[in-house]
């Protein structure tokens, strides 16, 4: 029983220190994009581009497609009132 607890203690200690070492390496790593300003600018650009695309689609559907569709439906049924 004492030996089992010793093995468990040794393994948990090893896992703890390995995890602690990995955590320190990950947190001290300066590679890649860790810059929050760059990420914020990318998010802002994507939001602005998304808004432009949505407004363009709204314009296309509202001013071009729907009136054209309306006239086609009226021509198809040809109501003379």
PyMOL commands that set and color helices and strands:
alter all, ss='L'
color gray80, all
select helices_A, chain A and resi 2-28+36-77
alter helices_A, ss='H'
color red, helices_A
deselect
rebuild
show_as cartoon
